[in-house]
Amino acid sequence: MRLTWAQPEDLVPAEVAALREQGAGEHELDSIERRWADAGGSTVLAPTGASAQPAPPALRALARTILDELHTLQAPSAQEPDDWADIAVLLPPPAAAPAGQASFDRVHGAWLGRAAGCLLGKPVEKIPREGIEEIARATGNWPIERYFTAVGLPSEVATRWPWNRRSAPTSLLENIDGMPEDDDLNFPILALDLLESHGDDLTTDDVAQAWLAALPAGRVFTAERAAYRNILDARPVPETATHLNPFREWIGALIRADVHGWAHPGDVRAAAASAWVDARLSHTRNGIYGEMWAAALCSASLVAESIDEVLDAADTVVPPASRLAGALRLGRETGRSLAAGSLTAAAALDVLHAEFAGMHWVHTLNNAALAACALQAHGDDFGAAVAFAVTGGWDTDSVGATVGSVVGGLVGADGIGDSWTAPLKDRIATSMPGGPERSIRELAARTLRLSEVTA
């Protein structure tokens, strides 16, 4: 049996890439990579996270040795720290909380938007942007204005760009019967349970215990799977995030952010602090900041009057010299050009794909830049925002979910549109303890009560 995201031989190229992104010593990395390649190891991370065949015992043993060597190249960064106190020193003054309180309509809109945006992206996850466009055009859905369908899709297009097999049966327009299970919704449900139980006294160890109690190991991926293994190995926080975890700056923490924001409407610093407690279990540096940023977006979206107000507030929780801050600046600048008409949608995506060429499709940086671009360009138009996010062709369901959450919180449930919300039927399927489904209205009501407690 092969468990993806865990085999030592699969972790080597991912760790080399992670260290290069962090600016580790190029000479040392080149030497290690040559040694690995000379022994027959792959220097490219397979798209699924696992190589096709099990490694011979000698190669696997070498992989373990090399991973130990690579671990010594992880080093702290003054510009991209992991500890909250060190992060807070770098941040500008907290954004002033907008006037007003969160309403049920806006919290409900945030939950509906997260589900709808995720659902739009589910069947085309792992399909590149050119394939997404070809599928949409072939079914009369370009520009994208509704959920994907297989009705009328020519067989040659379906063969060239196969749907996400796990998701397509329940996420195509003709099959949707409520929101199907997805980790992008399981994590918010778990976060709501945690914050109802612990509030602002939540600790990272509480999060770890909840994972063990509620999350099957096979339902978590990349950095979360590495952290899960480390929890079972009794490694302490923050070693859970750094030991044999080359995915520590990928998008997994960012998708866990929303409830930390919704619990603190308008208080983006408190939202970011709560998200940091969660993120440090599995992530470092920009992986942590991604969750902090997304939580701040969600916090501001419930009370702000414009998408600029939301984005400006969220920028204040990201260390300004970090790589994430640079990615967000690019995303917003590109979004402004798109909104002004000086870039087409295709040209805007070209800018982002050129900047992040070679980066894995579930990294934090590229996906956050895409989310910022979608929000900046289309932040008060739910359909246009989630469509652009999904059209980008990276982590389609996760970016669709985050963008949908933020726009849904800003415009409220009534501003999303029945074509997106009606197929959800007020239901989210889940494997979380407590039953196989959740009412979206009830999740929103619980979240609103939680925000009133933490205010």
JOTA-V587705 format. One record per residue. N is the residue number from 0. OMEGA is omega in whole degrees, 0 to 359 (NA if undefined). D_CENTER is the distance of its C-alpha to the mean C-alpha in Angstrom with 2 decimals. Layout:
n: [N,N]
omega: [OMEGA,OMEGA]
d_center: [D_CENTER,D_CENTER]
This chain:
n: [0,1,2,3,4,5,6,7,8,9,10,11,12,13,14,15,16,17,18,19,20,21,22,23,24,25,26,27,28,29,30,31,32,33,34,35,36,37,38,39,40,41,42,43,44,45,46,47,48,49,50,51,52,53,54,55,56,57,58,59,60,61,62,63,64,65,66,67,68,69,70,71,72,73,74,75,76,77,78,79,80,81,82,83,84,85,86,87,88,89,90,91,92,93,94,95,96,97,98,99,100,101,102,103,104,105,106,107,108,109,110,111,112,113,114,115,116,117,118,119,120,121,122,123,124,125,126,127,128,129,130,131,132,133,134,135,136,137,138,139,140,141,142,143,144,145,146,147,148,149,150,151,152,153,154,155,156,157,158,159,160,161,162,163,164,165,166,167,168,169,170,171,172,173,174,175,176,177,178,179,180,181,182,183,184,185,186,187,188,189,190,191,192,193,194,195,196,197,198,199,200,201,202,203,204,205,206,207,208,209,210,211,212,213,214,215,216,217,218,219,220,221,222,223,224,225,226,227,228,229,230,231,232,233,234,235,236,237,238,239,240,241,242,243,244,245,246,247,248,249,250,251,252,253,254,255,256,257,258,259,260,261,262,263,264,265,266,267,268,269,270,271,272,273,274,275,276,277,278,279,280,281,282,283,284,285,286,287,288,289,290,291,292,293,294,295,296,297,298,299,300,301,302,303,304,305,306,307,308,309,310,311,312,313,314,315,316,317,318,319,320,321,322,323,324,325,326,327,328,329,330,331,332,333,334,335,336,337,338,339,340,341,342,343,344,345,346,347,348,349,350,351,352,353,354,355,356,357,358,359,360,361,362,363,364,365,366,367,368,369,370,371,372,373,374,375,376,377,378,379,380,381,382,383,384,385,386,387,388,389,390,391,392,393,394,395,396,397,398,399,400,401,402,403,404,405,406,407,408,409,410,411,412,413,414,415,416,417,418,419,420,421,422,423,424,425,426,427,428,429,430,431,432,433,434,435,436,437,438,439,440,441,442,443,444,445,446,447,448,449,450,451,452,453,454]
omega: [177,177,182,180,183,184,182,182,177,183,185,180,178,179,176,179,180,181,176,179,181,178,178,187,183,181,180,181,179,181,180,182,178,180,179,180,180,179,179,180,177,177,181,177,179,184,181,182,181,175,189,185,174,180,172,183,182,180,177,178,177,179,179,178,182,178,176,179,180,180,181,180,173,184,177,181,178,180,181,181,179,183,183,182,180,176,185,179,184,188,173,178,181,177,177,180,177,179,175,180,176,177,178,182,183,176,176,177,179,178,178,181,178,181,183,179,177,182,177,184,187,187,182,174,181,175,180,187,180,177,177,179,181,177,182,179,184,180,177,184,178,353,185,180,181,178,181,179,172,180,180,181,180,185,181,177,179,179,181,183,183,178,167,189,181,191,189,183,184,186,173,189,184,184,188,177,189,179,177,182,177,179,178,174,176,182,175,178,178,179,178,177,183,183,173,182,190,182,181,173,180,175,178,176,174,179,180,179,180,177,182,183,192,188,170,183,180,179,175,191,174,186,180,178,177,179,178,177,182,175,180,178,177,175,183,169,6,178,176,182,189,185,178,182,179,182,190,174,178,196,188,180,182,182,180,195,201,185,176,175,181,179,182,185,178,181,188,178,177,177,181,179,178,179,179,179,180,190,188,176,189,189,174,172,187,172,175,183,178,177,177,180,181,177,178,175,182,177,183,186,184,184,184,180,182,179,176,178,179,183,178,180,182,178,184,179,181,177,192,179,181,176,178,179,178,179,180,177,179,180,181,178,179,177,177,179,177,180,181,180,179,171,169,177,180,180,178,177,176,179,183,181,176,181,187,179,179,179,182,188,174,175,177,192,182,181,177,177,178,178,179,179,180,181,181,184,191,192,177,180,189,184,181,182,182,178,179,180,181,179,180,170,172,180,195,183,182,179,175,180,181,179,178,178,184,180,177,177,182,185,181,183,183,183,184,182,184,182,177,188,184,180,179,176,178,184,170,174,184,171,178,176,178,178,187,181,172,171,180,178,180,175,179,179,177,180,178,177,179,180,179,178,185,182,NA]
d_center: [27.90,24.93,21.69,18.87,16.82,19.92,22.99,24.40,25.30,21.76,20.45,23.02,21.75,18.15,19.63,21.88,19.10,17.17,20.48,21.37,18.29,19.36,22.90,24.65,28.21,28.47,31.87,30.85,27.81,30.05,32.68,30.44,28.84,32.39,33.56,30.79,31.45,35.19,34.80,33.12,29.47,26.80,25.27,22.46,19.45,19.84,17.21,16.89,16.80,20.48,23.76,26.11,28.88,29.32,30.42,34.08,34.77,35.80,32.66,30.49,32.68,32.28,28.48,28.71,31.08,28.98,25.84,28.09,29.21,25.79,24.83,27.71,26.16,23.24,24.52,23.67,23.13,24.76,22.43,19.21,20.23,18.46,20.92,20.59,24.17,23.73,20.61,22.46,25.45,23.61,22.21,24.35,26.02,23.85,23.51,26.14,24.99,25.80,28.72,28.43,26.72,23.89,25.43,24.85,24.35,21.44,19.72,20.49,19.13,15.76,15.58,17.11,14.86,11.65,13.60,15.18,12.33,10.66,14.25,14.98,12.42,13.22,16.55,15.71,12.75,14.22,16.78,17.19,17.80,21.55,21.38,19.36,22.01,24.83,23.83,23.51,26.79,28.59,27.95,28.84,25.38,25.08,23.86,21.45,22.71,22.07,20.31,21.04,24.33,26.34,29.54,31.47,29.16,31.58,31.64,31.43,28.13,26.75,28.04,26.64,23.10,22.74,20.30,17.64,20.36,18.61,17.30,20.07,22.79,21.23,18.98,21.64,23.57,26.74,25.26,22.90,24.31,21.80,18.06,17.82,16.02,12.34,10.15,7.86,11.29,12.85,10.85,11.85,15.27,15.61,14.70,17.33,19.80,19.33,19.80,22.71,24.28,23.76,22.91,22.72,24.45,21.35,21.25,18.94,21.60,21.30,17.64,18.84,21.69,19.65,17.53,20.89,22.40,19.85,17.52,19.27,18.41,18.03,15.19,12.80,11.72,11.60,11.49,11.86,14.79,16.31,16.19,17.64,20.41,21.08,21.42,23.92,25.63,26.23,24.59,24.13,21.22,20.10,21.46,19.03,16.38,18.81,21.03,20.49,16.75,16.12,12.35,12.28,10.56,7.81,4.02,5.20,6.37,4.19,3.78,7.39,8.58,10.39,13.60,14.16,14.45,16.46,18.74,19.75,20.36,21.43,21.28,18.30,19.63,19.93,16.44,15.16,17.66,16.59,12.92,14.47,16.46,13.57,11.52,14.75,15.29,13.06,12.08,14.28,14.71,11.89,9.37,11.13,11.52,7.93,7.96,11.48,10.97,8.69,11.30,14.00,13.05,13.25,16.39,18.09,17.39,19.63,22.62,22.44,24.62,22.79,19.51,21.08,21.67,18.07,16.80,19.79,19.23,15.64,16.94,19.30,16.93,15.85,18.58,20.35,21.20,17.83,16.23,13.26,16.04,17.57,14.59,14.27,18.04,18.09,15.59,17.73,20.95,20.13,19.22,22.54,24.41,23.00,24.00,27.37,28.08,28.55,25.75,25.17,21.77,22.43,23.55,20.53,18.28,20.91,20.54,16.82,17.38,20.43,18.84,16.16,18.50,18.25,14.76,12.82,10.78,7.60,8.25,6.78,9.99,10.48,7.36,7.94,11.52,11.23,9.76,12.57,15.01,14.49,14.93,17.82,19.55,19.17,18.10,20.97,20.91,18.40,19.27,19.35,16.00,14.00,16.40,15.84,12.04,12.70,15.74,13.95,13.54,10.54,7.55,9.50,8.70,4.99,6.19,9.31,8.34,7.24,10.26,12.31,11.95,13.13,15.83,16.87,17.42,19.38,21.58,21.88,22.31,25.43,23.86,21.33,23.97,25.44,24.53,20.85,21.55,24.75,23.44,21.19,24.53,23.16,21.78,18.62,19.39,18.17,19.34,19.16,22.70,24.64,25.03,23.42,22.44,21.56,22.97,20.53,23.40,23.99,20.41,20.79,24.21,23.13,20.41,23.09,25.50,23.11,22.65,26.44,26.92,24.68,26.13]
